């Protein structure tokens, strides 16, 4: 009788030992998390899942490991965040003020540059002529140059219309700067009204377009040619911003530059 009970107890122990690995199968091992942590800390730019998977040992569930690492860092001074489908470590949001003096350089954009950036973000892909039509004023080359220098916009392709004008869109740097995971996270009409950025008395039928993250060229776009001088497409070099159809008296002035 005792021998039978002993055998049953041994069998139960074996079953418990076999069950334990299965419970932890979905969790990454500490060594795998250390490797992933080291790769993310060492990188000077955010990394996507595919890039991380190439550097990790074979068979590691990188997506699950990232989620586990994100949970581990959720309450720390730095958080693991996803920006534009890539992963990176960032200072925790409630501690960002500590880094302001050391790492932030304030550069105020002109009102014209902010308007152009907003139009590109919501209406992309969009040409310079289309930007001017929406704003109702001529857009100077300097305004586009400032936004190109920040890395927040880029030429996408060329519109299949006479003159083949450049089309512009936002970049991953734009998403990173404004802490957006995707363009769909931009505020909609009601949110803009609530913040006071739009007049509550808007024309009937007024709407805010929903931007798309699709990087593929549209049917009305041609790809850019390798090595072409894009700066030539932004001519004329310098001009003041004036209301369309207006004379010199309608100029917005040179303050935007």
Secondary structure, DSSP 8 states (H G I E B T S, - for coil): -HHHHHHHHHHHHHHHHHHHHHHTTTS--HHHHHHHHHHHHH-SS-B-HHHHHHHS-TT--HHHHHHHHHHHTTTSSEEEEEETTEEEEEE-GGGHHHHHHHH-------HHHHHHHHHHHHH-SEEHHHHHHHHTB---HHHHHHHHHHTSEEEEEEESSTT--EEEEE-HHHHHHTT-SSGGGS--HHHHHHTTSS-SS--TT----------S--TTEEE--TT--GGGGG-SS----BBTT--GGGB--STT-
